[in-house]
Amino acid sequence: MRPRKPGTVLIAGAGLAGARCAETLRAGGFEGRVILVGEEREVPYERPALSKEVLAGEREASALALRPPGFWDEAGIELVLRVRVERVRIAQRLAETSDGRILAWDSLVAATGARARRLASAGATPAGVRYLRTLEDAVTLRRELVPGARLAVVGSGFIGAEVASSARARGVDVALIGRGIAPFERILGGEVGRLLAERYRAHGVEVRLGVGVAGFHSRADGHVRAIVLDDGAEIACDAALVGVGTTLATEPLAGDGLTATDGSLPTDPCGRTGVPGVFACGDIASAWRPSLGLRLRFEHWTSAAGQAACVARTILGEECPYDDPPYFWSDQFGLRLQHVGFAESWARAEIEGEGNSFLVRYLDGDGRLLAGLAANRPREAAALRRELAAREALAA
Ligand SMILES: Cc1cc2nc3c(=O)[nH]c(=O)nc-3n(C[C@H](O)[C@H](O)[C@H](O)COP(=O)(O)OP(=O)(O)OC[C@H]3O[C@@H](n4cnc5c(N)ncnc54)[C@H](O)[C@@H]3O)c2cc1C
């Protein structure tokens, strides 16, 4: 029988990682208290749908819950919503919350994720300039997406591209502004980035690359009316969405010596931080990946879920390293993009297919697969995953 550690597990952050950790603890027979504290008002929900189905009007915001109503009570998980973990006192094993509670814990799981990075360089942002991280953000932005409205999207990363795609599907005029010379150039390479930019243009998006935002112009009522680019051009708009990355929500643990210089919480492959009894998983964790020989932080659904399950099993007494090949997907302009593996650089990228269906293999100098991208090719994506998993298992 697996040893069962009693006591209280306090999970800070009721997003995907927090929720998955809590339910895996119960599924694994954990008999102590599980307290899941989240600052949002919704029960844990599917964040990826926000920029896709929710904005495109294909899915109601109320249909995103990760688990059916009653699940958390039935599982004996104390779900505390609209409450922040304000401060953690590591030495005393206590946490202070925004509603004045002091919670004692035996194990603490930091799963507070990330927030949308604010656009600092452009001064004060007028009304109508939106960010997208939460369900509330998505509902607010969706109101702006009426046919014929003009949306300026700042940032040509995943959030920007997906919002642009959903907005076009609703008949919104979209301008997409990106600093890089091609979208996703760093992760997917210039050639694939240019393919994607062409696709956005073919879907009626005005794509402006290699430029940043210098500021905004507002109407008399204070609402945004144009974005000023740093090349002097102006883009008229009725609303703007800024998707320029994230900042990490590690405030409750700041000052405890747990955070790295990039603000993340470094962990071992099982999610343990350097402090006994303190774990981290999801977007805030930078975990050691044995097969890659690297410490990496991902902001992707699959690694958040996988790490969280491993943290739970580790608390249950198993040694459960998470070392699956990195994986993410993105839905944009009729493409399901699935990316597997990790490559900071590659010797060559082999592209097969075009338009609505293509496959890219990123290879090292010896022709070995480092990463792959499948566009509307789910079977090949699965094969890439298997190929990389087999290689990584060998390497580990
Ligand atoms: C719009 C959008 C679309 C996405 N699409 C994809 C996709 O297509 N594919 C993919 O692989 N990934 C996608 N992702 C990324 C994926 O959703 C994240 O990687 C995943 O949600 C990370 O889970 P998490 O639990 O670590 O963080 P989060 O989901 O951010 O959850 C953290 C929770 O903790 C709360 N919190 C923060 N601080 C505190 C505190 N002090 N006290 C209490 N609660 C706190 C936050 O409010 C939040 O509810 C998308 C993300 C967004 C925002």
The ligand as an ORCA input file, in Angstrom:
! r2SCAN-3c Opt
* xyz 0 1
  C      -6.804     32.904    -23.147
  C      -5.894     31.733    -22.949
  C      -5.869     30.722    -23.902
  C      -5.017     29.635    -23.738
  N      -4.995     28.664    -24.678
  C      -4.154     27.617    -24.552
  C      -4.087     26.603    -25.542
  O      -4.789     26.666    -26.562
  N      -3.232     25.577    -25.367
  C      -2.438     25.472    -24.263
  O      -1.654     24.510    -24.152
  N      -2.482     26.405    -23.280
  C      -3.321     27.483    -23.410
  N      -3.364     28.446    -22.440
  C      -2.485     28.307    -21.262
  C      -3.151     27.493    -20.157
  O      -4.468     27.891    -19.969
  C      -2.341     27.693    -18.879
  O      -1.068     27.137    -19.103
  C      -2.988     27.051    -17.669
  O      -4.215     27.660    -17.399
  C      -2.063     27.183    -16.462
  O      -2.709     26.739    -15.328
  P      -2.310     27.287    -13.879
  O      -3.247     26.613    -12.950
  O      -0.867     27.191    -13.686
  O      -2.607     28.846    -13.934
  P      -4.023     29.615    -14.072
  O      -4.909     28.851    -15.005
  O      -3.658     30.994    -14.392
  O      -4.629     29.514    -12.617
  C      -4.095     30.202    -11.531
  C      -5.236     30.684    -10.661
  O      -4.702     31.190     -9.442
  C      -5.347     32.406     -9.110
  N      -4.478     33.173     -8.214
  C      -3.383     33.914     -8.519
  N      -2.833     34.431     -7.403
  C      -3.587     33.998     -6.376
  C      -3.523     34.183     -4.974
  N      -2.551     34.890     -4.404
  N      -4.490     33.609     -4.204
  C      -5.474     32.859     -4.765
  N      -5.593     32.650     -6.087
  C      -4.653     33.206     -6.885
  C      -5.575     33.046    -10.462
  O      -6.551     34.053    -10.398
  C      -6.016     31.825    -11.283
  O      -7.385     31.602    -11.129
  C      -4.190     29.553    -22.583
  C      -4.224     30.590    -21.635
  C      -5.057     31.673    -21.813
  C      -5.060     32.786    -20.802
*
